Amino acid sequence: MAEVFQPPSFRIQDGVAGDHERLAFVLDRLADMPGIQRLRSWAREALRPAPGDRILDVGAGTGDELQALATLVGPAGVATGVEPNPGLRAEATRRAEEFGSVARFVDGDAYALPLDDSTVDIARCERVFQHLDHPERAAAEIARVLRPGGRAVVIDTDWATTIVHPGDPAVLEEVKRFALSRFPNPFAGRRLPGQLAAAGLEVVDHGSQALIQDVSALDGLFGALATAAVEAGVITMPQREQLYADLKGGAARGDFHFSVTMFAVLAAKPVR
């Protein structure tokens, strides 16, 4: 039986959210991608964490990036990761303890952060907004907990930036439209500046990275997506087979591209 396409979801209300081992595997694979590593490096430089700072990671996942930031604030600082998935939270705690990190992980979600007003120097949030039905509420929560002068970086994907080549443009567009319908917030990346500004933060800078997929995606993410598009009646099986053949042929001659772009926004809370 063909795999049914389902974007990885980290929402507790979705059934797959309980499969923390699968989710941890997905997070680890993504963390290894050069594009994400470059964007995270940009975010660290933009946030400028200093010894003694209080850091918050919203949707900390396995906690590896918070561990990296925790080393910069040192033992005098506080590094807190908010993670609603109990399995991922336990995995993050295990990893932190294994590496002797001061990072700690608590229950909570992006709509109701378990922190008091104006108690955070630095906040980060990566690939969370795309899973939210009301991302503007999460932006408001980040603004609430930041102290005046505090800084935040929010990173997310804009799935409408997906580029796949070669193949029939009309068929690719139908598959792309189908994929967008499967995400709660598929345009998350482009909406970040407006949502942070509406929450009362000042947008300071932007970053972006294209995540380049290799040909293995044809037998994984893209293959499952195209098959699901056939089952939904979006494209026909002959169209799916021709598209797959075009992409495989392009890969064989070095003419293959599959990417999606992630955006990062640096914002600061005004000092009034």
N, C-alpha and C positions, 0 to 999 in steps of 0.2 A: 504494500500500500504506500502511495506517495505521502511524503511528509506534508502536513497541512501548514501553510504559512501562518505564523503568528509572531509579530514583533515581540522580542523579549520584554516582558512587563515586570516591573518591580513594585507594582501596586498590590497591597495586601488583599484587596477585594478580588483580584484575579487569581485563578487557581494556581497558575505556575509560580506565583510569588512564594508558595510554600516550598518549592523545590530549590532550596538555597544552594545546593551543590551545583546545580545547572547554572544558576545565576552567577555564582562565584566564578565558574569556568568561563562564562561569557565576559564578565568583568576583567578577568585576568588576560583573556585573549585581546580584548580591546586595549588594555593598558600597555600591551606590547607593541601596538601599532605606532610607527614613527610619527604620524600626524598628531595623535593624542599626546605623545611624549613631548613634542614640540609645543603644543598648545598649553600643556601643563607647565612647561618651563617658562613660557611667556607669562602665565598667570602668576607664578611665584615671583618673578621679577617685578611685575606690576603691583602686587600686593605688598612687597617689601616687609615681610614679617621680621620683627626685631625681638631680641631677648625680653621676656616678660609679657609679650603680647598675649591676648586672649583670642583664640582662633575657634571658629565654628565651621564645621563641614556639614552641609545640609544634604542628606541622602548619602551618607559616607560609604555605603557598600561594604567592601572588604577592608576599608580603612587604610590602604597603602599610601594614598596621596596625603592623607592627614598625618600619617607617620612621618613623611618627608617634611611637612611643615612643622611638625612638633620638634624636630631636631633644630630648627631655626629659632624657635622661641625659648628653647632650653628648659631646664627644671623650674625656672622662675615663672614660666608661662603656663597657660592652660590651653589644651587642645581637645575640643569636644566634638565628637561626631554624633549626629542625630540620624538614626536608622530605624525605620519602622519594622523591617523584616527581622524577626527574632533569630532566624538561622544565620543571616548575613551578619547581624550584630554579634552573635557568638563567635563567628569566624573572625571578624575584625578584632574582637577582644583577644582571641587566641593568638593571632598574628602579632598584635602589639605586645602581649606578654612574652612571646617567644623572642622578640627582638629587643626587649627591655625598653619599649617606647612609653612615654608619658601620656600618649593619646588614650582617651577613654571614650566609651561609646554608650549612648543612652537611648531609650525608647522615645519615639516622638515622630511627627511628620511635618512636612513643609507647611501645612496649613495652621499648625499650632505648635510652634517651637517651644520647648520646655525651658525657656530662659527669660529672665526679667528684661524690661526695657533698657536699652542703652548700656548693655553689659559686654558687648563684643567689640574688639578692635578690628578684627578681620573675619570676613565670611566668604566662603566659597560654596558653589553649588554646581555640580556637573551632571549633565544628562538626566535631570530630574523633571524639568518643566515639560518636556515632550510627553511625559506620562501623566500630566495633570489636566483635569478638565477645567480647572480655574487657576491658571498660573499666576494671574494678577494677585491672588490672595497670598501666594508664596512670596512674591516680590514685596508685598506689604509687610509680611512677617520678617523678612530679612532686614528691611528698613527699620522695623520696630526695635530689633535687638541690637542694631549697630549703635555705637556711641557717636555723638557728633564728631566729625572728622574721621570716623572709621571708614574702611574700604571693603568693597565686595567685588568678587568676580563671579559672574554666572556664565556657564558654558553650556551650549546645547546645539543640537543638530537641526538643520532645516532640510527635511526630507524632500522638499520640492526641488532642491539643487542636485538631485541624483542625475548622474550622466552615465549612460550605457552606450557603448559603441563596439562593433557595428550592429546593424539590424534595421528593419523597416521602421522609420520614425513614427509612423501612425500606430503600429503595434506596440512599440516601446512606450508611447504616450499613454495608451490604454492601460498597460501594465503599471506604469507609474501612477496614474490616477487611482487605480485599484489599491495600490500600496498605501497611498496617502489616506485613503478611507479607513485603513486599519489602525491608524495611530490616533490617540486622543488629541494630540496637539502637534500635528505634523509640521507646522510652520514656526516651531518654537524659536529657532535661531534668529529669524528676522524680527521677531516681536520683542526680543529682550530689551533693547534700548527704550522703547516706548513704555513697557511695563515697569521698568525700574524708575524711569522718570516720573510716571504717574504715581509711584509710591513715595515720591519726595526725594529721590536720590539724584545726584548730578552725574551724568555720564561723562567720564573722563577720557576713555580710550576704548579701542576695539581691536580684536585679534581674530584670525580665522585660519583654518587649515582644512585642506581637502583630504579626506581619508580614502586612500587608494586601495581598492580591493584587487587581489590577484585572481587568476582564472579559477581557482578552487571555489570561488563564490558561485560559479555556474552549477556546481553539484550540491551547493548548500543553500544559502539565502536566496539567490536569484532563481535557482531551479525550483525551490519550494514555492516561491512567490508566483512564478509563471504557471505552475501546475494548479495552484489555488485559483488563479485568474481564469483558467479554463473551466474549472469546476463551478465558478460563479457565473459563467456565461459571458465574461468580459471579452475574451478572445477564444478562437477555436483551437482545437488540438493541432490541425495542420499549421496554423500560425505560430503556435508555440514551438512545434518541431522545427519550422523554418528559422525562427528566431534563434533557437538553440544552436542550429547548424551554422548560422551566420556568425554567432559569437565564438563558437568553437573554431571555425575556420579562421576568423580574425586572430584568435589567440595563437593558432599554429603558425601564422605568418608575421606575428609580432604587431598586429594591428588590433589591440584590445584595450578598452578603458572602461572601468567601473568605479565610480567615486560618489561620495556625498560630502557636503561641506558642513563643518562645525564652526560656530561663531562664539566668541567670548566678548563679554562687555565688562569693563572696569567702571565701577561707580563709587561715589563717595557720599557720605551723609553730611549735609551742610552744617557748619558751625554757626549757630544763631546767637 
